[in-house]
Amino acid sequence: MDRAIEWSDGRVVRMEVAVDVTDSMTAREELLKSQQNWRVAAGKGAGA
């Protein structure tokens, strides 16, 4: 997020906020791998 805000003394300053998404991306990758593993397992079970 990036925006200009007025400071208490009247100056206009820039406020920037950064968010670390490492944990979210790691969890998403693990979920996708798990889903893929289940699809593979289900596919092998259906053909057996």
C-alpha positions in Angstrom: 0.0 0.0 0.0 1.3 3.4 -0.9 -0.4 6.8 -0.2 0.2 10.4 0.8 -1.0 11.4 4.3 -1.0 14.7 6.1 1.3 14.7 9.2 0.4 16.4 12.4 2.5 19.4 11.6 0.9 19.9 8.2 3.5 18.3 6.0 2.3 15.8 3.4 4.3 12.5 3.8 4.3 9.2 2.0 3.1 6.2 3.9 4.1 2.8 2.6 3.1 -0.6 4.0 4.7 -3.9 3.0 3.4 -7.3 3.8 5.5 -10.5 3.9 3.5 -13.1 2.0 6.2 -15.9 2.3 4.1 -18.0 4.7 1.0 -17.7 2.5 2.8 -18.6 -0.7 4.5 -21.6 1.0 1.2 -22.9 2.3 -0.4 -22.5 -1.1 2.5 -24.4 -2.8 2.1 -27.2 -0.2 -1.7 -27.3 -0.8 -1.2 -27.6 -4.5 1.3 -30.4 -4.1 -1.0 -32.3 -1.7 -3.9 -31.9 -4.2 -1.8 -33.2 -7.0 -0.7 -36.2 -4.9 -4.4 -37.0 -4.1 -5.3 -36.8 -7.8 -2.5 -39.2 -8.7 -3.5 -41.6 -5.9 -7.1 -41.5 -6.9 -6.3 -42.1 -10.5 -4.2 -45.2 -9.6 -6.9 -46.5 -7.4 -9.6 -46.1 -10.1 -7.6 -48.1 -12.6 -6.7 -51.0 -10.3 
